[in-house]
Each structure stands twice: as structure tokens, then as C-alpha cells.
Amino acid sequence: MPLLSKKPYLFVVGTRKKERPANKVRRARIFNSVLAVLGVLVVIWSVQYSRIRAERKQALVEILRMQDAVRKFRLDHERCPHELAELGYPPAGGEPYYRRGFTDPWNSPYDMACPGRTLSESADITSAGPDRERYTEDDVKPH
């Protein structure tokens, strides 16, 4: 039997795939868009949350340092400072007890109650927090 006597086989190249209906493609694109938007929102929220958390921590550290400065002021002058700014400019001159500003990370002034209810030898110092309103849930205080 000669090799050429057989009929050659025909191979079909490029069979046609089933095409998806247009509404399935549209739904898939919408779903992918929604997932992308949700991903961006999660990233924005996490950055905002970590920023606020860092600002709260910074405010708490500043409050603790100011309380220590008030305690030293009271030991030296045997009275409470009239306001927090007096820690930066002591009445008898000399070295300031606290050199930084007296506003919190949200640019609100700190509140001071001297003598303090919880710290009788120092002062109770609080921050209004991110909402800038006093006596709300997000106030920053060391106790």
C-alpha cells in the first residue's frame, strides 16, 4: 500500500468558542469596577485610621509631658500655673518647663484643671480630640 493512496485527514484549526452573552460581560465589568472601588475605599480608610491613631498617641504623649511640667512648676513656685502658656515663660524667668506649643494635633488648645481631680500634685490636662468638641467620646485624656 502506497502512502499517497490514503486520504489525508483534515484538521480543524481555530474552532469557534461559545461567545458569552453581552449581559454576562457587562455584569462582570460592573463587578470588577465595584471591587476596585471597594479596594480603594479600604486603602483610604486604613490610611485615615492610622493617621488619627498616630495623632491621638502624639496628643497623649504631649499631655503626659505637660503634666510632668506642671508638677515641676508646682514644686518650684508652690502654686498652680494660671494657664499652660506659663509653663513656657515662668514668672521668675529661668528655663521653661515646657518648650512645645500648647495646641493638640488638631490645632485646638489643651484644657487644664489645676489642681487635678485625679492627679492632685499635678493637673488634669485633656484634648478635645479629632472632632474638636469638649466632653465627647473621642476626647484624649491619660486616665
C-alpha positions as CSV (number, residue, x, y, z in Angstrom):
1,M,0.0,0.0,0.0
2,P,1.4,3.2,-1.1
3,L,1.4,6.1,1.3
4,L,-0.3,8.5,-1.0
5,S,-3.3,6.3,-1.6
6,K,-4.8,7.2,1.8
7,K,-6.9,10.3,2.1
8,P,-5.3,13.0,4.2
9,Y,-7.0,13.9,7.5
10,L,-8.3,17.4,7.8
11,F,-7.5,19.1,11.0
12,V,-9.8,21.9,12.0
13,V,-7.7,24.8,13.4
14,G,-9.4,27.6,15.4
15,T,-12.7,26.1,16.4
16,R,-15.1,28.8,17.3
17,K,-15.7,29.2,21.1
18,K,-19.1,29.9,22.5
19,E,-19.5,33.6,22.9
20,R,-20.7,35.0,26.2
21,P,-23.9,36.9,26.1
22,A,-23.4,40.6,26.3
23,N,-25.2,40.9,29.7
24,K,-22.8,38.5,31.3
25,V,-19.8,40.5,30.1
26,R,-21.4,43.7,31.3
27,R,-22.1,42.2,34.7
28,A,-18.5,41.0,35.0
29,R,-17.2,44.5,34.2
30,I,-19.5,46.1,36.8
31,F,-18.5,43.6,39.4
32,N,-14.8,44.3,38.7
33,S,-15.4,48.0,38.9
34,V,-17.2,47.6,42.3
35,L,-14.3,45.5,43.6
36,A,-11.8,48.2,42.5
37,V,-13.8,51.0,44.2
38,L,-14.1,48.9,47.4
39,G,-10.4,48.3,47.4
40,V,-9.6,52.0,47.0
41,L,-12.0,52.8,49.9
42,V,-10.4,50.2,52.2
43,V,-7.0,51.7,51.5
44,I,-8.2,55.3,52.1
45,W,-9.9,54.2,55.4
46,S,-6.9,52.4,56.7
47,V,-4.6,55.3,56.0
48,Q,-7.0,57.7,57.7
49,Y,-7.4,55.4,60.7
50,S,-3.7,55.0,61.2
51,R,-3.2,58.8,60.9
52,I,-5.9,59.5,63.6
53,R,-4.4,56.8,65.8
54,A,-0.9,58.4,65.5
55,E,-2.3,61.9,66.3
56,R,-4.1,60.5,69.4
57,K,-0.9,58.9,70.5
58,Q,1.0,62.2,69.9
59,A,-1.6,64.1,72.0
60,L,-1.4,61.7,74.8
61,V,2.4,61.9,74.9
62,E,2.2,65.7,75.0
63,I,-0.4,65.6,77.8
64,L,1.9,63.4,79.9
65,R,4.9,65.8,79.3
66,M,2.8,68.8,80.2
67,Q,1.5,67.1,83.4
68,D,5.1,66.5,84.4
69,A,6.0,70.1,83.6
70,V,3.1,71.3,85.8
71,R,4.3,69.1,88.7
72,K,7.8,70.6,88.4
73,F,6.3,74.1,88.2
74,R,4.2,73.5,91.4
75,L,7.2,72.2,93.3
76,D,9.3,75.3,92.4
77,H,6.6,78.0,92.8
78,E,4.2,76.4,95.3
79,R,1.1,77.2,93.2
80,C,-0.6,76.1,90.0
81,P,0.2,77.8,86.7
82,H,-2.6,80.2,85.7
83,E,-2.5,78.8,82.2
84,L,-0.5,76.4,80.2
85,A,1.5,79.1,78.5
86,E,3.0,80.0,81.9
87,L,5.0,76.7,81.6
88,G,6.9,78.2,78.6
89,Y,7.5,81.5,80.3
90,P,8.0,81.0,84.1
91,P,7.2,84.0,86.3
92,A,10.6,84.3,87.8
93,G,12.4,83.8,84.5
94,G,14.8,80.9,84.1
95,E,14.4,77.8,82.0
96,P,10.9,77.0,80.6
97,Y,9.2,73.9,82.0
98,Y,7.7,73.0,78.6
99,R,9.0,74.2,75.3
100,R,6.5,73.0,72.8
101,G,3.2,74.5,71.7
102,F,0.1,74.2,73.7
103,T,-2.3,73.1,71.0
104,D,-3.2,69.5,70.2
105,P,-2.6,67.8,66.8
106,W,-6.0,69.2,65.6
107,N,-5.0,72.8,66.5
108,S,-7.3,73.1,69.5
109,P,-5.9,74.3,72.8
110,Y,-5.5,71.8,75.6
111,D,-7.7,72.2,78.7
112,M,-6.1,72.3,82.1
113,A,-7.7,71.9,85.5
114,C,-5.2,72.6,88.3
115,P,-5.1,71.1,90.9
116,G,-6.3,68.0,89.1
117,R,-9.0,65.7,90.4
118,T,-7.1,62.5,89.5
119,L,-3.6,64.0,90.0
120,S,-3.6,66.3,93.0
121,E,0.1,67.1,92.7
122,S,-0.2,68.0,89.0
123,A,-3.0,69.0,86.7
124,D,-5.7,67.3,84.6
125,I,-4.9,68.1,81.0
126,T,-7.2,67.0,78.2
127,S,-7.6,67.4,74.4
128,A,-10.9,67.8,72.6
129,G,-9.8,65.1,70.1
130,P,-10.4,64.9,66.4
131,D,-13.9,66.3,66.5
132,R,-12.7,69.5,68.3
133,E,-15.6,69.4,70.8
134,R,-15.1,69.1,74.5
135,Y,-16.7,66.3,76.7
136,T,-17.3,63.9,73.8
137,E,-16.3,60.3,73.5
138,D,-13.2,61.0,71.4
139,D,-11.5,63.3,74.0
140,V,-7.9,62.4,74.7
141,K,-7.0,62.1,78.4
142,P,-4.4,60.0,80.2
143,H,-6.7,58.3,82.6
